[in-house]
């Protein structure tokens, strides 16, 4: 798996289709889906895997601290994974800038969800400027600092389909796109939309994810 070929946790790394499809090289990946489709669980499972097997990882939430109980349940160790909560679009940009200025840039950076503040104030020029600035900075972190960046996106329900708020802007910056949907309460399906086409299912358990 390119730069992820390591003896430590190698079997677990190879059993993660998300790594194989999207993160065999550093890139910026978008994961979107309806509420409770597994976005946060997927991101925290990746965070646990990276922080334990590959190196430092950072998780930035724009959704408050609801993730914290799941972090404890998953047993994600302190010192290798770092958590922050952005309370505004400006604060999110500040946090990303701080990562670049103070370093080191993590091997994995997660923003969950990247379009929350854009969705809350869509329609204003300042809101769009902040959203595009955030995407540009995430792209810079991925390309120039050899980091894997995963962002989730909230969706808006239309008459025919479901897509993230600001989807046309997101598509201009990301390398990979995956959609999550719910099969049952604990079973979720990941559909790869870019690059290529693929489908994978996973089961959410107390200790993480099981890919089927």
N, C-alpha and C positions, 0 to 999 in steps of 0.2 A: 504493500500500500504506500509506496513512495516514502515520504518522510516519516510515516507512522510505523514503519517496519521496526519493531522493537521487541525484545524478548519479554519484557515486563507486560503482563496483561495482553499478550499478543492474541491469544485465542478469543478473548472478550472483544478486542478491537475488530477482529475479522468477522465476528458474529453480528456486528452493527451495520446494517445496510445503509443507514444514513451516512456513515463515514465513507463507505465504499462508493456511494453514488455522488456525494457532494463534497466531501472534505478530504479526499486523497491528495488534494493540493489546496493551499489557502485560497478562499474565495468568499464572496458575500452571498448568502442564501436567504431567501424569503420563505417563511412557512406561514400559511394562512388557513383559516377555518372558522367555523362558527364557535360560539361559546361551548365549553366542555368537550371540544373535539380532540383534546390532548396536547395542545400547543405547549403549555407550561410543563406538563409532565415530560414531554419529549426533550425540551430544552434543559430541564434539570437533570435528566438522565445523561444527556451529553456532557453537561457540566461535571457530573460525578465521574464519568469515564475519563474525561480530559484531566481533571484535577488529580485523579489517582494514578493515571497511567502515563500521561503525556506532558503535563506541565501546568503552569498557572492558568486560571480561568476566571472571568469576571461576568457577573450577571447583573444587569441593570433592569429594574422593574419600573414601569410607568403606571402600574396597576395597584400600587400600595404594597402592603406586606403580607398579602394572602399566601404568597409562596413559602413563607417562613416555616410553617408547620410541616410542609412537604420536604423541605431541606432537612429538617430534623429527622423525619421518618426515613429518608433515604440514607442518612448517616454520612452526609457530605462533610468532609473534614475541614476544619478551619486551617488557615495558613496556606492553602493551595487554591481555594475558591473564595472569591470576594464578592460581596453583595452591596448594592446601592439602590436607592429609590429616588427617581426623578419626579419632582412635583410640578414641573412645567416644561415647556419646550426649551426655554432658555436654560433651565437647570440641566436638562439632558445634554445640551450642547456643552455646558460647562464641565460636566462629568467626563464626556468624551475628550475634551481638550485636556483635562487634567491627566487622563491616561497617557496622552501623547507627551505632555510636558514632563511629568514626573516619572513615567515608565516604571518598570519595563512593560512594554505592550504585551498583553497576555496571548497565549496560543489560541485561546477561544474567548470570544466576546459575544455575549448574548444580550439583545435588547428586546424586552417583552412588555408591551408591544410598541413598535416603532412609530406607528401612526395614530396613537391615542390622542395626542394633543392636536394633531392636524384635523382629526375627525371631529374633535370638540369645537374647533373654531374655523372650520373650512369656509372659504369664501373671501377671506381677507388676504391682501398682499403680504402683510407681515407674517401671517401664519404660514403661507406657502413658502416664504423666504426661509423661515426657520426650519421647515420640513426638508426643503432641498439642501440646506446647509448641513443638516444632520446626515442625510444620505451621502452627501459628498465627503463628509468627514469619516463616515463608516467605510466608504470605498477607499479612502486614503489609508486607513488603518489596515485594511485587508491587503491592498496592493503593495504598499511601501514598507510595511512592517511584518510581512509574512505571517499574518494572523488569519484564523478562520473566524468569520463573523456570521452569526445566525440572528436574524430578526424575525419576530412574529408580527402579524398584522390583524387588527380587528376588521371584521367584514361588515358590509352593508347589504341588506337583502333587497334585491330588485325583483322586478316582475318575472324575469326569466331565469336569473342565475344569481349566485352569490360571489361577490368579489370584494377585495379590500378597499377601504377608503384610500384614495390617492393611488390606485393601482397603476395608472398610466405613468405616474412619476416613478413609482417603485421599479417598474419594469426597465426603466432607463439605466438603473444603477446596479441591479443585482445580476449575479451570474446564474444562480439556480433558483428554481421555484417549485414548491411542493404544497399541495393542498391536503388538509386533514379533514376527515369526516368520521362520524360516529356510526359504528356497526351495532354495538350494544354498549351497555354502561361501562364495561371495562375493555372492550375491543374497539380499536380505532384503525382506520385505513389511511395510509399515506400514498398519495398519487403524485408521482413525479411529472411535472409539466415542462420543465427545462432543467437540464439537457435531456433530450430523448423522452421516452415514455416508459413508466414502470409503476407497479402497484405492490405495496408491502403492507402487511397488517402487523399490529403489535398488541399485546395484552398488558394493561397497566396493573402491576402488582404492588404490594406494600414496599418491596425492596427495589423496584425499578420497572423496566420494560422487558418483555419477552417477545422477540420477533418470531413470527410464524411463517 
